Amino acid sequence: MKIVSDQYIPFLAEAVQQHWPDALITPLKPEEINRQAVSDADVLVIRTRTRVDAHLLEGTRVRLVCTATIGFDHIDTQWCAAHGVEWMSCPGCNAQAVCDYIEEALLESETLPVFHTPDRLTIGVVGVGHVGSLVARMAERKGLRVLLNDPPKGIGIPLEQIARESDVITFHVPLDSTTRHLCDAAFLAQCKPGALIINAARGGVVNEQALAESGHPFILDTWENEPGLNPSVLARAYRASMHIAGYSVQGKRNATQMCVDAIAERFGMPRVQIPASAVLSFPAGDTAPGWLERISCQLKEQPEQFELLRKEYRLR
């Protein structure tokens, strides 16, 4: 069995080499993963930086694609299904890390006028899956009034009510035809003046230009045209980061474990357990108060280095 993987997925190469001696794994940079590189691979393990479609896989031997991410909009699932290519993602793998990001975002936003309301602060959580559920519970522990809406699931209160009543609105939905530009000019016009908008889901969930022109403070971790950022949107962001909300050592371990489990099941390989102690081998990243502001300043100073800053980000 041959595996081609994104070299920035931790623990994977070590697990394969130690436990599956008959397997060959070739870690590559995302830009090196092309049709020629995967032509004789059985398994492809990627992140969001690799687009999986006919252009990449047609004529190759790949039969299983594992993305070590929650989202999978970078995979042409219809093409895969039509050509016998199985695929899997890792829902919930980094949910706690994203929740921690939102908590830090709230802490760093307490000086905004909307946080000084005489009433109990209201947060609207749009998308109540693995991440949104954790965010809702975190907000409740902090004493916030929580409003829930999940468009893909058709549950919760109307989105219009979320807009009208929320002081903070945070998005945690997948990106598809029903959620693209869910936050658009019409939605923003219904929001409270000064309401804080946070997007740590997928870039296309928010119409960035409309957001920048709305006058609302906003925090973005995901962007419509990554890694190319709109300079005017970046300049107006209250906080900005380079798609690292889910970047924690534990989240990465969880994702790699899920990918290894899928490979073992699909190809009849021995089960492999990535030890919890592996997490301790990573040097701790910056989690001191104000860490999101420090990331934001760095990105605003070097927006052209989006990819490099993301690669070099020390996992929390």
Stockholm file with secondary structure:
# STOCKHOLM 1.0

chainA/1-316         MKIVSDQYIPFLAEAVQQHWPDALITPLKPEEINRQAVSDADVLVIRTRTRVDAHLLEGTRVRLVCTATIGFDHIDTQWCAAHGVEWMSCPGCNAQAVCDYIEEALLESETLPVFHTPDRLTIGVVGVGHVGSLVARMAERKGLRVLLNDPPKGIGIPLEQIARESDVITFHVPLDSTTRHLCDAAFLAQCKPGALIINAARGGVVNEQALAESGHPFILDTWENEPGLNPSVLARAYRASMHIAGYSVQGKRNATQMCVDAIAERFGMPRVQIPASAVLSFPAGDTAPGWLERISCQLKEQPEQFELLRKEYRLR
#=GR chainA/1-316 SS CEEEEETTSTTHHHHHHHHCTTCEEEEECGGGCCHHHHTTCSEEEECTTSCBSHHHHTTSCCCEEEESSSCCTTBCHHHHHHTTCEEECCTTTTHHHHHHHHHHHHHHTTTSGGGGCSSCCEEEEECCSHHHHHHHHHHHHTTCEEEEEETTTTEESCHHHHHHHCSEEEECCCCSTTTTTSBCHHHHHHSCTTCEEEECSCGGGBCHHHHHHHCCCEEESSCTTTTSCCHHHHHHCSEECSSCTTCCHHHHHHHHHHHHHHHHHHHTCCCCCCCTHHHHTSCCCCCSTTHHHHHHHHHHHCGGGHHHHHHHCCCC
#=GC SS_cons         CEEEEETTSTTHHHHHHHHCTTCEEEEECGGGCCHHHHTTCSEEEECTTSCBSHHHHTTSCCCEEEESSSCCTTBCHHHHHHTTCEEECCTTTTHHHHHHHHHHHHHHTTTSGGGGCSSCCEEEEECCSHHHHHHHHHHHHTTCEEEEEETTTTEESCHHHHHHHCSEEEECCCCSTTTTTSBCHHHHHHSCTTCEEEECSCGGGBCHHHHHHHCCCEEESSCTTTTSCCHHHHHHCSEECSSCTTCCHHHHHHHHHHHHHHHHHHHTCCCCCCCTHHHHTSCCCCCSTTHHHHHHHHHHHCGGGHHHHHHHCCCC
//
